[in-house]
């Protein structure tokens, strides 16, 4: 069906959808002149919710009929109520507005509206109606349509978010932007409900923000001119090539990152997007704009990074990792070891968190179970994206990507949507890194580099793949994007299956791979100094040598520790008193204390901090032969050391040996006494530990039970809140539609009242039982009527005219459905023509009678005068 060129005047209120369709098929098929690219037109998807009717009206009031665009409106609607949006938008739109039908072809110059209780999709330029995917209250029709729009229309897709509650549409805009389309949102300050546009803006998925009535000009002005791109032109003009090289140079000077080895087509398309948004049609003009507006360089930098990602993107890849690859990889690791992974180009962190979740699930599913530590490194060029990734807060719309079970286990509710819980966040280190210039992470078990290589030139890919091989452990796994391969490096990586983009590191390729490992930036050269000055600077001073000798030979063994006992500084030889504990490094003075020193050190340490004074523990027995004096002195000066304590150790000299005859007599008694005391202390300690363990177990069970109940209650409340919010949005939309209809009826009622008053004809409306329904002001002069008479039978009213058969004539008109007319007089000598007609509703139903009284007194008087003159 060709484009429909029909103005607002051609639309009648009595038009039904099928009637409009018949007229459309016979309308002019002359195509509308387009100002966009010749071979295609843009399809504009508009998402709105609560408060969206007003925004839609302001938007379409400013859209010209010959705009060359097609519009598809997706709004949250009450599934049980007939939509009025088509009729309401048709009043303000110069283009024809119709409800979307299954299989209807999208044509420019038309507006299509989603029907109630349906999801909408676009495939091959045609609209398709689908059964709603989610339960009422949890549907995301805007995201669903935008994602199909991005897949179908690519760079010709335009997404617009207007007023609404929730975050529906954010993920859809991300998909449109990923495919090269354009995205816009209403200014939150101008939106009646700002949740939806604010969510899209905060997610960084919006190219332009403006009030609804200004968005039209942004969309129309931002369409790209039919300039050939490098993909379709063998060589750019010399001026265009020079402009791109200068733009790359400006970017490197501003950001420190070199984009010269990125694919030229990618750079050109992203520059073209920015040119379209600023309505510039030539590269030299955009180069001048960059020089005059330094902030645009940062925006172009983020545009080139193409920061589009999502949770569990390409689910088949993650299922393969979880089910096939990771069990084998993790099964080869020893218990207690650390699994290291690296996600390059992580953007805002969704892919890094996805990997951490999948790894946690794979570790938990190992048979037999074993304890493995997890460390994930996630890097990206964009500092703002890394900062958002560290926060780990994402909109509520991620519920469409993450299963409910994973949402419960790995996320917590947040006012802005969902926050990744600490269990996952603490396993990931986010950092700003340029994978091309900065040193890589090494000894990795897993390296994920998805949808990064496709934007890099072949020369850069040849450099990175050996680097990835160098970073992985033997048997490590490399995961690439669905459109990426290892190219000619089949000697370094073996593919997992034919279609999979999962590769295993090959050990035999080690010798052949000589990666260029980036190093840290070279320090600036020092200023030249004389040889004598260098020799003098290298020789230590006499005082420093003497101080060092005194500390080594005569200084006490001491450590500086904080209030938790963590060692901050070591002085002297402390090896005789402290030694590192086995296992994970632990620089705590209590864990490092040797022999019996640990039992006396901790209580003395706590006492010193509690009383804020020096505590000395004398004669602490470390073993049979050695005793130690321990001094703990909390520090108050200097201010930088407040809150710490100096712990000094001094070994006590060995006591003189007693005479043999005294030693033999006391040795047995001493040992027996010591053993008895030790047994009593051990018994008491065991009892206390058992009681404490039972109490802790009981408390832990209670807390776990309470936590489960709170979690269950929170999930139920979250679900109820989402359903209530969605229903509230539907009711808001329905309320706006009904309010618009009420306003229209009020205007029609006012028009009718003014019409009746201007005709000066007395009119009486009766219902089917001939009771008074309504009357005009002129009627009250003939029949004594007041507003409270509505509903009274006509026979009960006092009349000035002489018409006793009025009731019978009205009943006869209702029976025969034929109008009746009669001339009657009044008691004061006036005459009226009384006309009785059936009251017919718009749906052709008889619902009472209408009686009009036309004053013909002047005509009767003239007739009487003429008769008198004729007789005379």
NUBA-769673 format. One record per residue (C-alpha): residue in three letters; x, y, z. Coordinates in steps of 0.25 Angstrom, whole numbers, plus 5000, padded with zeros to 4 digits. Example, Ala and Ser with C-alpha at 12.3 -4.5 7.8 and 13.67 -1.06 7.14 Angstrom:
ALA504949825031 SER505549965029 
END
This chain:
UNK500050005000 UNK500650134996 UNK500750255005 UNK499450315010 UNK499350475007 UNK498150515015 UNK498050635024 UNK497250655036 UNK496050715029 UNK495850585022 UNK495650505035 UNK494250495040 UNK493850455054 UNK492950345048 UNK494050275041 UNK494250135045 UNK495650065044 UNK495149985032 UNK494550105025 UNK495850175026 UNK496650055021 UNK495650055009 UNK495850205006 UNK497350185008 UNK497450074997 UNK496750174987 UNK497650294992 UNK498750354984 UNK499950264982 UNK500950374979 UNK502150354988 UNK502450464998 UNK503750534995 UNK504850495005 UNK506050575010 UNK506750455016 UNK507550355008 UNK506950314995 UNK506850164997 UNK506150165011 UNK505350245021 UNK505550255036 UNK504550185045 UNK504350265058 UNK503950175070 UNK503250255081 UNK503150205095 UNK502250265106 UNK501450235118 UNK500850315129 UNK500650455125 UNK501050425111 UNK499750465104 UNK500150615106 UNK501550595101 UNK501050515089 UNK500150625085 UNK501250735087 UNK502150645078 UNK501150615067 UNK500650755066 UNK502050795061 UNK502250685051 UNK501950725036 UNK501150635027 UNK502250625017 UNK503350585027 UNK503750455020 UNK503750375033 UNK502850265039 UNK502450275053 UNK502150155063 UNK501550195076 UNK501650095087 UNK500950125100 UNK500650055113 UNK499150025112 UNK498049965120 UNK497849825113 UNK496449825117 UNK496049955112 UNK495850005097 UNK496950095093 UNK496550245090 UNK497950285086 UNK497750275071 UNK496550375071 UNK497250465081 UNK498550475073 UNK497750485060 UNK497250625065 UNK498650685066 UNK499350605055 UNK499450645040 UNK499750505037 UNK498750385037 UNK498750315050 UNK498350165050 UNK498450055060 UNK499549955056 UNK499049825049 UNK499749695048 UNK500549695035 UNK500349835031 UNK501449905024 UNK502150025030 UNK502050145021 UNK502650285022 UNK501650395026 UNK500850305035 UNK500650285050 UNK500350145055 UNK499850115070 UNK500049995077 UNK498649925081 UNK498349885095 UNK498749755101 UNK499849735090 UNK501349735088 UNK501849795075 UNK502949755066 UNK503549805053 UNK504149705043 UNK504549735029 UNK503849865029 UNK502449805034 UNK501749815047 UNK501449685055 UNK500549675067 UNK500949575078 UNK500349525090 UNK500949595102 UNK502149525107 UNK502049555122 UNK500949555132 UNK500149685134 UNK500949785142 UNK502249735138 UNK502249755123 UNK503249835115 UNK502649865102 UNK503549985098 UNK504849905100 UNK504249795093 UNK503849875080 UNK505149955081 UNK506049835080 UNK505249785068 UNK505349925062 UNK506849925064 UNK507049785057 UNK506149815046 UNK506449965042 UNK507949975047 UNK508450115045 UNK507050155040 UNK506450135054 UNK506150255063 UNK505650235077 UNK504950335086 UNK504550325100 UNK503550425106 UNK502850435119 UNK502650315127 UNK502850235140 UNK503950125142 UNK505050095132 UNK504450025120 UNK505150075108 UNK506550085113 UNK506949945108 UNK506249975095 UNK507050105093 UNK508350025096 UNK508049925085 UNK507650045075 UNK508950115078 UNK509749985076 UNK509249965062 UNK509650115058 UNK508250175060 UNK507950305067 UNK507350325081 UNK506550435088 UNK505850465101 UNK504950565106 UNK505550665116 UNK505250615130 UNK504850755134 UNK503750765124 UNK503250625125 UNK502050605134 UNK502650475139 UNK504150475138 UNK504550335142 UNK504650275128 UNK505450385121 UNK506350405133 UNK506650255133 UNK507050255118 UNK507850385121 UNK508550325133 UNK508950205125 UNK509650285115 UNK508850235103 UNK508250365098 UNK508850455087 UNK507950575089 UNK507050625100 UNK505950735098 UNK504550765101 UNK503550685093 UNK503150795083 UNK504650815080 UNK504950675078 UNK504350675064 UNK505350775059 UNK506550695065 UNK506050565058 UNK505750635045 UNK507050725045 UNK507950605049 UNK507650515037 UNK508950485030 UNK509150555016 UNK509350455004 UNK510850465006 UNK511550335001 UNK512250265012 UNK513650195011 UNK512950065010 UNK512350104997 UNK513450194992 UNK514750134988 UNK515550254993 UNK515150385000 UNK515450514995 UNK516750574999 UNK516050675008 UNK515250575015 UNK516450485018 UNK517250595023 UNK516050635032 UNK515950495038 UNK517450495041 UNK517350625048 UNK516150585056 UNK516950465060 UNK518050555064 UNK517150645072 UNK516650525079 UNK518050475083 UNK518450605088 UNK517150615097 UNK517050475102 UNK518350415100 UNK517850305092 UNK518250275078 UNK517050235068 UNK517850225056 UNK517850075056 UNK516350065057 UNK515550025045 UNK515350145037 UNK513950115033 UNK513650105048 UNK514250245051 UNK513550305039 UNK512150245043 UNK512350295057 UNK512750435052 UNK511550435043 UNK510650415055 UNK511150535062 UNK511150615049 UNK509650575047 UNK509350615062 UNK509950755059 UNK509350765045 UNK510750775039 UNK510850715025 UNK512450725022 UNK513650665030 UNK514350795029 UNK513250865036 UNK513150765047 UNK514650785049 UNK514450935051 UNK513350905061 UNK514250815068 UNK515350915069 UNK514351025074 UNK513650925084 UNK514650845092 UNK513550775099 UNK513150705086 UNK514450635086 UNK514050555099 UNK512650525093 UNK513350475080 UNK514350395089 UNK513150325096 UNK512450305083 UNK513650235077 UNK513750145089 UNK512350085085 UNK512050055100 UNK510849965097 UNK510749835106 UNK509649765114 UNK509549645124 UNK509649505118 UNK509749565104 UNK509749445094 UNK509249345105 UNK509649225097 UNK511149265099 UNK510949275114 UNK510249145115 UNK511349075107 UNK512349135117 UNK511549095129 UNK511248955124 UNK512448905116 UNK513648995117 UNK513749045131 UNK513548905138 UNK514748855131 UNK515548975133 UNK515248985148 UNK515348835150 UNK516848845147 UNK517048955158 UNK517548905172 UNK516648945184 UNK517049075190 UNK517549135177 UNK517149265171 UNK516349265157 UNK516849385149 UNK515949445138 UNK516049575130 UNK514949645123 UNK515449755112 UNK514549865108 UNK513649845119 UNK512849975117 UNK511949995129 UNK512149855135 UNK511049765131 UNK511849665124 UNK512849665135 UNK511749635145 UNK511149535136 UNK512549455136 UNK512649465151 UNK511249405153 UNK511549295143 UNK512849265150 UNK512149265163 UNK511149165158 UNK512149075152 UNK512949075164 UNK511749035173 UNK511348925163 UNK512748855164 UNK512748705167 UNK513348685177 UNK513248815183 UNK514548895185 UNK514849035190 UNK515349125179 UNK515649275180 UNK515149365169 UNK515849495163 UNK515249565151 UNK515949685145 UNK515049775136 UNK515649885128 UNK515249995118 UNK515650125112 UNK514550205117 UNK514750265132 UNK513250295133 UNK512850155129 UNK513750095139 UNK513250185150 UNK511850135147 UNK512249995147 UNK512950005160 UNK511550055166 UNK510849935161 UNK509549995160 UNK508649965148 UNK507150005144 UNK506049915147 UNK505949875132 UNK507049775134 UNK505949675139 UNK505749645124 UNK507249595123 UNK507449535137 UNK506649415141 UNK505849435154 UNK506649335161 UNK507949405158 UNK507349535162 UNK506949485176 UNK508349425178 UNK509349525172 UNK508549655173 UNK507849745183 UNK506749845181 UNK507149985180 UNK506350115178 UNK506950125164 UNK506749985160 UNK507649865164 UNK509049865171 UNK510049755169 UNK510249695183 UNK511549695190 UNK511849555188 UNK512049585173 UNK512549725174 UNK513649695183 UNK514249585173 UNK514449695162 UNK515449795160 UNK515049905150 UNK516149995144 UNK516350085133 UNK517350025123 UNK517750035108 UNK517949885104 UNK518849935092 UNK519750025100 UNK519749975115 UNK520349845120 UNK519349725121 UNK518949645132 UNK519649505132 UNK519449365138 UNK518049365134 UNK517049255133 UNK516049325125 UNK516049445116 UNK514849505110 UNK514949605098 UNK513649615092 UNK513249715081 UNK514549785082 UNK515349735071 UNK514349755060 UNK514649905062 UNK516149895061 UNK516949885048 UNK517549755044 UNK518949805048 UNK518449835062 UNK517849695063 UNK519149635059 UNK519749695071 UNK518649665081 UNK518449525079 UNK519949475082 UNK519749565094 UNK518549495099 UNK519249365097 UNK520449415106 UNK519449455116 UNK518749325118 UNK519249205126 UNK519449075119 UNK518049025116 UNK517449155118 UNK516149195110 UNK515949315101 UNK514549365098 UNK514249455086 UNK513049515080 UNK512049445071 UNK512649525059 UNK514149505063 UNK515149395060 UNK516649375063 UNK516949385048 UNK518249325044 UNK518649295059 UNK518149155058 UNK519549105064 UNK519249185077 UNK517849155079 UNK516949035077 UNK515449055074 UNK514348995083 UNK513448935073 UNK513148985059 UNK512249105062 UNK512749145075 UNK513549265078 UNK514249195090 UNK515749165088 UNK516749085096 UNK518149125098 UNK519149035090 UNK520449015097 UNK521248975084 UNK521049115079 UNK521849175090 UNK523149185084 UNK522549235071 UNK521849345078 UNK522649465081 UNK521649575086 UNK522049715087 UNK521749735102 UNK521349885105 UNK522249935116 UNK521950055126 UNK522250195120 UNK523750225120 UNK524150325131 UNK524550455126 UNK526150475125 UNK526750535137 UNK527550665136 UNK529050645134 UNK529850675146 UNK531350675149 UNK532150545152 UNK532650605165 UNK531150635169 UNK530750495166 UNK531850435174 UNK531550525186 UNK530050495185 UNK530350345185 UNK531250345197 UNK530350335210 UNK530650435221 UNK531450405234 UNK530250425243 UNK529350335235 UNK530350225236 UNK530450245251 UNK528950245253 UNK528750115244 UNK529850045252 UNK529250085266 UNK527850035261 UNK528449905256 UNK529249865268 UNK528649935280 UNK527249975276 UNK526049895282 UNK525249805273 UNK523949875271 UNK522749885262 UNK521749995260 UNK520249945260 UNK518850005259 UNK517749975268 UNK517449845261 UNK518849795263 UNK519249805248 UNK520749835246 UNK521049965240 UNK522549975242 UNK523649885247 UNK524949935254 UNK526049845258 UNK526149695258 UNK524749635261 UNK524949495256 UNK525249445270 UNK523849485274 UNK522949495262 UNK522849405250 UNK521949405238 UNK520749305239 UNK520649195229 UNK519549215218 UNK519049345213 UNK519949465217 UNK519449515230 UNK520249635236 UNK519549635249 UNK520449635262 UNK519549535269 UNK519549435258 UNK521049455256 UNK521449445271 UNK522349325274 UNK522149215285 UNK521449265298 UNK521649415294 UNK520249405287 UNK519449375300 UNK520049495308 UNK520149595296 UNK518649615292 UNK518049645306 UNK519249745309 UNK518949805295 UNK517449825298 UNK517749885312 UNK518749985306 UNK517750035296 UNK516550035306 UNK517250115317 UNK518050195307 UNK519350175315 UNK520650085314 UNK520549945318 UNK521749855321 UNK521649705322 UNK522849655329 UNK523449515329 UNK522549455318 UNK523049315315 UNK523249285301 UNK523849145303 UNK524549075314 UNK525849155313 UNK525349295309 UNK524549405315 UNK524249535309 UNK523749675314 UNK522649735305 UNK522349885305 UNK521149935298 UNK521150095297 UNK519950165291 UNK520450285283 UNK519850425284 UNK520950495277 UNK521150525265 UNK519650545261 UNK519950455249 UNK520250335258 UNK519050355267 UNK518250225268 UNK519450135267 UNK520350075277 UNK521850035278 UNK522049895283 UNK523549865288 UNK524149735291 UNK525249715301 UNK525849575304 UNK526149555319 UNK527449495323 UNK527449355327 UNK527349335343 UNK528549275351 UNK528349125352 UNK527949075366 UNK528748975374 UNK528548825370 UNK528048785383 UNK526948895383 UNK526648865369 UNK526348715371 UNK525348745382 UNK524548855375 UNK524548805361 UNK523448695363 UNK522548785371 UNK522648895361 UNK522348815349 UNK521148745355 UNK520648885359 UNK520848935345 UNK520148815339 UNK518948835348 UNK518748985345 UNK518948955331 UNK517848845331 UNK516848935339 UNK517049045329 UNK516948955317 UNK515648895322 UNK515049035325 UNK515449085312 UNK514848965305 UNK513548985312 UNK513449135309 UNK513749105294 UNK512648995294 UNK511649095300 UNK512049205290 UNK512049115278 UNK510649065282 UNK510149205284 UNK510749255271 UNK510149135264 UNK508749165270 UNK508949315266 UNK509349285252 UNK508149195250 UNK507249305255 UNK507849405247 UNK507849315234 UNK506349285236 UNK506049435238 UNK506849475226 UNK506149375218 UNK504749425223 UNK505249565220 UNK505749535206 UNK504449455203 UNK503649575208 UNK504549675200 UNK504349595187 UNK502849595189 UNK502749745192 UNK503649765180 UNK502749685171 UNK501549755177 UNK502149895175 UNK502549865160 UNK501149815157 UNK500449935164 UNK501450025157 UNK501049965144 UNK499549965147 UNK499750115151 UNK500350145138 UNK499250085130 UNK498250155139 UNK498950285137 UNK498950265122 UNK497450225122 UNK497150345131 UNK497850445121 UNK497050385110 UNK495750395117 UNK496050535122 UNK496350575107 UNK494950505103 UNK494250585114 UNK494850715110 UNK494350685096 UNK492950655101 UNK492950775109 UNK493350865097 UNK492250795089 UNK491250815100 UNK491550965100 UNK491450975085 UNK490050905086 UNK489651005097 UNK490051125089 UNK489451075077 UNK488051055084 UNK488151185091 UNK488451255078 UNK487251195070 UNK486351245081 UNK485451125079 UNK484851065092 UNK485250915092 UNK484850805102 UNK485550665102 UNK484750545108 UNK485250405111 UNK484550275107 UNK483450295118 UNK483150435114 UNK483850495126 UNK484650625125 UNK486050595122 UNK486650735118 UNK486050875113 UNK486551005108 UNK486351135115 UNK485351185105 UNK484451065109 UNK484351105124 UNK483551225119 UNK482451135113 UNK482451025123 UNK482751055138 UNK484050975138 UNK485250985148 UNK486450895148 UNK485950805159 UNK484750765149 UNK485650675142 UNK485050535143 UNK483650575145 UNK482550535135 UNK482050645125 UNK480650625130 UNK481050685144 UNK481550815138 UNK480650945138 UNK480550995123 UNK480251135118 UNK479851085104 UNK478551015100 UNK478950875096 UNK478250765104 UNK478750655095 UNK480250675096 UNK480450545104 UNK479650465094 UNK480250525082 UNK481650495088 UNK481350355091 UNK480750335076 UNK482050395071 UNK482850295079 UNK481950175074 UNK481950215059 UNK483350285059 UNK482750385050 UNK482850535053 UNK481650615057 UNK481350765055 UNK480250855061 UNK479951005063 UNK479451035077 UNK479151155085 UNK479351205099 UNK478451265109 UNK479051405107 UNK478851405092 UNK480151355086 UNK480351245076 UNK481351135074 UNK481651025064 UNK481950905072 UNK482750795065 UNK482950655072 UNK484050565067 UNK484750435072 UNK486050455079 UNK487050365072 UNK488450335078 UNK489750325070 UNK489550175069 UNK488150185063 UNK487350155075 UNK486050225079 UNK486250275093 UNK485050385095 UNK484550505088 UNK484850645085 UNK483850755085 UNK484150895079 UNK483251015080 UNK483351115069 UNK482751255072 UNK481851295061 UNK481051405068 UNK481451505058 UNK481051425046 UNK479751395052 UNK479451545055 UNK479851575041 UNK478851465036 UNK477751525044 UNK477951665039 UNK477951615025 UNK476651545028 UNK476051665033 UNK476451755022 UNK475951645012 UNK474551645019 UNK474551795019 
END
